[in-house]
């Protein structure tokens, strides 16, 4: 029998402890809302799940869209999925269902084993998802997609993706997807989205320790996040043209893998010296950013699980935002506030661009300062592949995509955080 869950603005009875957020009686369980009601609901949902209660029904008149979503966020987990019977949300039911569908896609993709989610598979699944969203919500296929794989990447000048991925038996791939609902080939491009899709990262010859490598199937979190966000924006009624570029590869060790001291010649004329093969995400993103810069889009957003430095700064709790464009950054934070999702700004200034110098190429793929701002210098590297890097470009170092261990709010695994914010930003333009 499903456990009934109700909401209350009253404090829990004394026997449940000071500031208790949960109480129980013969009718079921009650969540006692505190200063931040939505956070309280999410925490309570985790507690309920952790008690082994797998079948629940949300009852009472206080369960609206955001309350149901908070419960879903806390209750969902990879194992012991359980069931939740949600109330009828009337006019908001379609929104809730779309949130669940798109976040489930995003989380499942991030959680998937690299044994099955190869670079080409990531590109294919992402293209199929956006195509199905287009067909469902527009009633037509407004998507054109091309996947470039293996040696063809080298032939066409995508040297970053090719270099990083050439050491793996699983071919690197670039997804070029065009969501164009008007069908007009001359329609202006609202946004270009560029995602890091490293389906497994050993660190290459700058090899990671085993503990650091254990979650590296999730190093494609930026690609999954942007794909989920675009799909969700389509469900909310996106009618403007958006292009998606996913830069996909495995970073492996082999006789054909790239090495320290290699120099990559990018097709925009910039050369980059490889001083650390574990700083590979920026090498593949460069190809996508060059392509995005050629589209004359209103703005460009890239997302990547790019640096440990960002995670040190904000943990798993925030996505880091780096940009010189204060207006675009403000719009993103307005979207994040509206969607109740956590983002935090880190510094990116002109002087960071001088901290990645090389004696053998235009730039190096890691900073040269002994104790450098790793997230900022990684952004500086990317800026060399954006035509006008000081305007209309925003970089997200996506630290909150995945949790190795559970917290009081989240189960272990992918979170889906940021999907709603990025969809909101696309729709607010």
Protein Blocks (a to p, Z undefined) as FASTA:
>chain_A
ZZdddddfbdcdfkloghiabdcdfkbccddddfblmlmmmmmmmmmmmnopabdcdedj
klcfklmmmmmmmmpcfbhnbpaddddehjmmmmmmmmmmmmmmmmmmmmpcfklmcfkl
mmmmmmmmmmmmmmmmnopafbdcdddehjllmmnopaklmmmmmmpmbdcddddddddf
kopakbccfbacdddddfbdehpjmdcdfklmmmmmmmmmmmmmmmmmmmmmmmnopabd
cddddddddddddfkbccehiacddfkopacddfbfklmmlmmmmmmmmmmmmnopabdc
ddddfbfklmmmnommbccdddfblklmmmmmmmmmmnopacddddddfklmmmmccfkb
mbdcbdfbfbacfklmmmmmmmmmgfblmgopacdddfklpcfbdcfkbccddekiojlm
mmmmmmmZZ
